[in-house]
Amino acid sequence: MGRNQRIGLLVAAVVIVVIAVIVIGSGGSDNNDKTASGPQTVTVVNGKPDGGVKTITYKKGDTVDLTVKSDIADEIHIHGYDLHKDVTKGGSVHFSFPASIDGKFVIELENAGQQIASLQVEP
């Protein structure tokens, strides 16, 4: 095999590796996203969502089943659906409602103004 053939094979191999990395790399999802198929829990530690703000996704028509555990007392507000519940320090609240409005909605500690999750309802 001549020098030019070896260089050609090397270039072809590099191109294949680069394409494989691009295809495999684009197939992943954001680690902060969850596709919900049942009960989901958001835990608040020191007034912030443990692990960062996650997007919890349901399909329209499913039942949203969400529990928020908090180490501070506040009001949990699910925007768009305009649902409010008070949580006590060290306590938890549970929300269960039909995912009837599609879109992306902020879930926050209302009084602290701290977003703790996003609810995404897909059509």
N, C-alpha and C positions, 0 to 999 in steps of 0.2 A: 504494500500500500504506500502510495506516494505521500509526500509532505502535504500537498494541497488537499488530498482526500482526508487525511487525519484532521486537518484544520476544519474542513467542512463538517466532519462528523462531530467534532468538539463543539462547533457553533450550533449545530442541530440539537445536540444534547442540552446545551445551555438554554436554548429557546424552549425546549420541552419542559425543563425544570422551572423556568420562569412562568410559563403558562400554567403549570400545575399549581404553583404557589398562589397565583392570582385566583384561579378557580376555587381552590380549597379555602383560601383566606377570605373570599367574599361570601362563602356559604354559612359562616357563623353568625350568631346573633349577639346583641349587646347583653353582657352578663347581668345587667340591671333589669332585664325584661323577664316576665313570667307569663306563660300562657296558662290561664287559670282554668281548671276543669272541676273545681270544687272549692272547698274552704281555703281561704288565704289569710295570713296573719301578717300584720305590720307591727313591729316592736319599736317603741320610742324609748331611747336611752339618752339621758341628759338633755331632753327636749328636742332630740333630732332622731331621724329614722336610722335604726341600726342597719348598717350596710349601705346607707345612702338611699336616695329616692328611687324606688323601683316602679316600673310600669306593670300594672296588673291588667291582663287582657282577657276579656270575655267576648263571646259572640252575642250579637243582639238576639234577644229572646231567652238567653240563659238566665239563671238566677245568680246574682252577685252575692257571694257569701264571704264577708270580710269581718275579721276581728282585729281590733286595734288594742294593743297592750301598751300602757304608758307608765313611765316613772314620774310623770308630773300630771297635775290636774289641769284640764283644759276642755274646750269643746272641740269635738271632731266634726269637721264640715266637709261633706262631699259636694263640691260645686257642680252645677249643671242639674243635678238631681235635687239640690237644695235640701239635703238631709243633714240634720244636726243631732248629736248626742253628746252629753257630758261624760267625761271619763275622770275617775278619781285618781289621786296619786297612788301608783302601784296597782291600779285596777285595769279593767278592760271593758270594751263595749263591742257589741256585735251588730252588724248590719246585714240584712237579708232582703233583697228587693229585685224585681225583674229588671234586666238590662234592656230597657225599652228605648233609650235615646243613644244613638251612635255618636261617637266623637271621643275626645280625650278630655278628662276632667281632673282638676286638682283636688287632692285630699289633703287637708291641712289641719294643724292645730290652730284653731281660729284666733284665739286671743294672743297667742305668741306670733301669729303670722308666719308659721313655719310649715312649708310643704313637707309632707311625710310620704306621699306616694302619688302616682297618677293612675287613674282608672281609664282604660281604653276599651271602648265598646265598638267592635267591628261589625259592619253590616252583614 
